[in-house]
Amino acid sequence: MIQRYTAQGCGGDLIKIPKSINRESIMTKLVKLFANDESGATAIEYALIAAIMGVGIISGLQTLETATSKGFTDAATGIGAGAL
């Protein structure tokens, strides 16, 4: 009977590792599990989307602020000129 050890993989999977396997094979399996794990990739993608949307919103608001400021300045000038 072969005594087995278990190792926790990157995705939470248990790997059954026979005692007779050398350490290089164990590391190879763990590296493959780590490379195939995509749970963190989704979070990074959502963070990038949120960052891009934030940049777009900020630049849009700056443009709106400039246009609004110009509109109020023109209105104030018009009211001032009409009062005289």
Phi, psi and omega in degrees: 000133180269129176282133184247145174245155176241147178232140179281123179276177182295322183270011180090001180281144175269134179253126176273119184242114176296150182296334184284348181283139180283167185294330180296321179293323178297313180296323179298316179296318180294321178294320178296318177299316180296318181293328182273351181284121183244014184293326179280337182295323180295318179296320179294319179297316178295323178295319178294319178298316179297321179294318179295319178296322178298317178297318179296318179295317180297315181293325177295319179292326177294320177294318179296321179297318180296316181293319180294318179298317179296320179296317178293323178296316178297319180294318179296320178296317180295319179292319179296320180289328180285336182284338182278000000 
